[in-house]
Amino acid sequence: MTPTITLSHINKVYANGTVALQDMNLEIGASQFVSLVGPSGCGKSTALRIIAGLGQMSSGQLEWGQGRTPKLAYVFQEAALMPWATVQDNVRLPLTLAKMPKREAMAAVEESIAMVGLQGFEKCYPRELSGGMKMRVSIARALVTKPDVLLMDEPFAALDEMTRSRLNSDLLSLWSQLRWTVIFVTHNIYESVYLSQRVVVMAARPGRVVADVAIAAPYPRDEEFRTSLDYNHYCRDVSHHLAEASLKGSDRDLQIVTL
Amino acid sequence: MMFWRQLAVLIVELQNLLRMGRINPPASINLFSNLSGKVSRSTGSRTRSRTISPPKFRPSLIRRVLSPDILAPGAVGVLAIAAWEIFVHVTNMPPYLLPGPILVFQTLISSWGELFPSLLVTLKVTLIAFITAAISGLLISVLFTQSKWIERSFFPYAVILQTTPIVAIAPLIIMWLKNDTFLALIVCAWIVAFFPIVSNTTLGLNSVDHNLINLFHLYRASRWQTLIYLRLPSAMPYFLGGLKISGGLALIGAVVAEFVAGTGGSQSGLAYQILMAGYNLQIPRMFAALFMITLTGVLIFACLTWLSNFLLKEWHESAIKREN
């Protein structure tokens, strides 16, 4: 049901000459959970924005399998909630914009809020919530349209470690039920290994893909996985690729640091 | 005029005091519930969370009156008035140079019959000009933000209108609208009042969270939907800030225009009373009229502050009471 995504030879050059993406090729299968990992400036967010249609590519091709553009949802690094609206109204926003009748919309909103475990907070305003809860609202808003593809741009980067790992587990359990295709941008190696089936490692200047690491560990992944030898092995592998990428890269600063 | 400023603070405080039914942040929110994973289901309704938590953050009325926020400026005001009265008595100041506060107050009461109708006239001009400024200011700002070209082309002229001294152009406007002095006064007050609203609201409409703009774009929101659901609510605090500035300015604009218009027309405002009192050396009466104008300005400001706090109380930092 969920479509595949194929990026072929995508280039993105900004007006000031910065090459954000150079010949990016990536194929993402249906219902896959893929992470894009890399240092800042490697174009991972740019790639995500291009997939979402929020940014234009300079050249290349973006293809959706099954020939149709799927329903997308996007989660930003900040919760990006409307401060004047309650949790309920924030979650309902995508449906309001799609002019869905209120009764139908409210049912979907209720379901979505329940999914992220925020029952009882429907009438609260964002300022009354903690950072983790705001992010849950943001995820509920993304899920309310029943999307096929979930694009997440460093969604938990601003949260503390405990909240982050809790949200990671919850995200995984939702994914195993609903099986969207997920593209998850992060700069956290451990998070990417814990969550994904594939970790795509990117390097900066110019932004490009340098490695594609398959994480073969089975789901559900519990807390035990986080301390397992396998997990450590994968983390080392990914971080090795990252270090290698910065060595090979044309970035002078990074080279000096590694010398 | 120190005293009037103190009085302004006092009145704003009083109005805060009288504001009832402030929201308490639902005390039942457990900030750690997202860590423990247990989210209580019984915290839905506001009334429910009220019954759970007694309104701790609402001190009693007497306590609030005795709070330093009210006591301190109140004391300063009383002292200043007393000093003024004493000064007038000690120096034997003739009332046509500086009347004492008691005399001013007595004059206010004895001339209430003439002053109050004048106040109503000025107030009418002020309110009509203010409401027109609020509506037209909002519409113009919305127009500005719909196209960069419209903003570029017309914003400088809004600035020019603002920087032209109203005293200088009021005679022209009054001459042009010869048949209708009342309308001329409104136009003058409107010119003074509308710019802060346009300027502030335009800023607000352009200060929308970029992530939210992206989100609206992603969900293919129309221009109209973006305006209604995103830009206008975002601009609300700015618009209300503009209103607070413009309220006082509309009053000043009305009084200045009345000064320029002089004694013309059957309906005469407070400026006319001040002028006449000045001609007749009835300085206490002049002070009484001045006091009415200032008090009106303070009341307008207080009302708009209340409106702003009422509309923003749920979400904007400016209207949220700190608990510590």
Boltz contact constraints between the chains, C-beta under 6 A:
constraints:
  - contact:
      token1: [A, 54]
      token2: [B, 214]
      max_distance: 6.0
  - contact:
      token1: [A, 74]
      token2: [B, 218]
      max_distance: 6.0
  - contact:
      token1: [A, 76]
      token2: [B, 211]
      max_distance: 6.0
  - contact:
      token1: [A, 78]
      token2: [B, 211]
      max_distance: 6.0
  - contact:
      token1: [A, 80]
      token2: [B, 211]
      max_distance: 6.0
  - contact:
      token1: [A, 80]
      token2: [B, 212]
      max_distance: 6.0
  - contact:
      token1: [A, 83]
      token2: [B, 315]
      max_distance: 6.0
  - contact:
      token1: [A, 84]
      token2: [B, 233]
      max_distance: 6.0
  - contact:
      token1: [A, 84]
      token2: [B, 315]
      max_distance: 6.0
  - contact:
      token1: [A, 94]
      token2: [B, 219]
      max_distance: 6.0
  - contact:
      token1: [A, 97]
      token2: [B, 219]
      max_distance: 6.0
  - contact:
      token1: [A, 97]
      token2: [B, 221]
      max_distance: 6.0
  - contact:
      token1: [A, 97]
      token2: [B, 225]
      max_distance: 6.0
  - contact:
      token1: [A, 117]
      token2: [B, 39]
      max_distance: 6.0
  - contact:
      token1: [A, 119]
      token2: [B, 41]
      max_distance: 6.0
  - contact:
      token1: [A, 120]
      token2: [B, 40]
      max_distance: 6.0
  - contact:
      token1: [A, 120]
      token2: [B, 41]
      max_distance: 6.0
  - contact:
      token1: [A, 120]
      token2: [B, 43]
      max_distance: 6.0
  - contact:
      token1: [A, 120]
      token2: [B, 44]
      max_distance: 6.0
  - contact:
      token1: [A, 125]
      token2: [B, 314]
      max_distance: 6.0
  - contact:
      token1: [A, 125]
      token2: [B, 315]
      max_distance: 6.0
  - contact:
      token1: [A, 128]
      token2: [B, 25]
      max_distance: 6.0
  - contact:
      token1: [A, 130]
      token2: [B, 31]
      max_distance: 6.0
  - contact:
      token1: [A, 132]
      token2: [B, 34]
      max_distance: 6.0
  - contact:
      token1: [A, 133]
      token2: [B, 34]
      max_distance: 6.0
  - contact:
      token1: [A, 162]
      token2: [B, 35]
      max_distance: 6.0
